[in-house]
Every structure is written in structure tokens, then in C-alpha cells.
Amino acid sequence: MAQSVPPGDIATQPGTKIVFNAPYDDKHTYHIKVTNSSARRIGWAFKTTNMKRLGVDPGSGVLDPKEAALIAVSCDAFAYGQEDTNNDRITIEWTNTPDGAAKQFRREWFQGDGMVRRKNLPIEYNP
């Protein structure tokens, strides 16, 4: 039963943070590569601390073992210095998919008894 096994590791490029460079008068998009380094299929989903400013596309998906996906993280235009950006970050959560499940993301995988892992990627704004 896949849910009783802790999810393996994922790799993100970049690995520790995302940096958006000024000017902030236009939308910026940054690409993150997410790789499933485990031996099981995983379901993953992104969350963000600031829905108005930060977007993630696609926001969720399924990765087979060793498969990678390119995710676009966007930062909408905003008034730098006039808005609080200290706690901006995106979080990727992932969990093993149930045995025999179709390769289609389902939110309920994260709501059962299965183990969910998280990785935080702080957002840094470079003026």
C-alpha cells in the first residue's frame, strides 16, 4: 500500500530559493524544474503565501519515478517597498499516489492518512 510508505525525495532547480529581479512594474516569470527522485509515482501541489502577487502554473500534477516537470512561477507587478514581501514563499507538497491510481491529480490524496512532505522555497526580491 503506497500510502503507508513515506514519499521519497524530490529535487527542485533552483534548490533553496527563487529570486525575482527589479523592476517590478511588469510581470516576471521564473521556471522551476521539479524532479521525482523516488521510485514511486507522486502527486504534487504548490501553495503560495501571496495569491495576489505570486502564481504557479501548473499548480499541481503527477510525476512518475525519475520524471521531471517544468513549473512557471510568476510574480505580478507591484509597488516594491510599499508592500510587505518578507514572508513571500511557495511551498511544494507531495505524496505517494495510491497503487493503481490513474495518472491524474486528485486533491483527496492530501486529505487522507497518507504522509505528505513539504519543501519551502522563499521568494527573494532583488531591487
HUZIHU-V151356 format. One line per field, one symbol per residue. phi: phi as a letter, one per 40 degrees, with the letter a starting at -180 (. if undefined). psi: psi as a letter, one per 40 degrees, with the letter a starting at -180 (. if undefined). burial: # if it has 24 or more other C-alpha atoms within 12 Angstrom, else .. A space follows every 10 residues. Layout:
phi = ???
psi = ???
burial = ???
This chain:
phi = .ccccccccb bbbccbabbb cccbcacbbb bbbbbccccb cbbbacbbcb cccbbbbcca ibbcdgcbbb bcbbbcdacc gbbcbdbcab bbbaacccdg cccbcbdcdc bccccbbbbc bccbbbc
psi = hddehiiaii hihiddihhh iiifeihihh hhhhhheaei hihiiiiieg dddhihhiei ahhiheiiih hhhihiiigh eeihedehii hhiiiiiihe iighhhdede eaeihhiihh hihhhh.
burial = ..#...#### ##.....### .......#.# ##.###...# ########.# ..####..## #####..### ######.... ....#..### ########.. ....#...## ....###### ###.#..
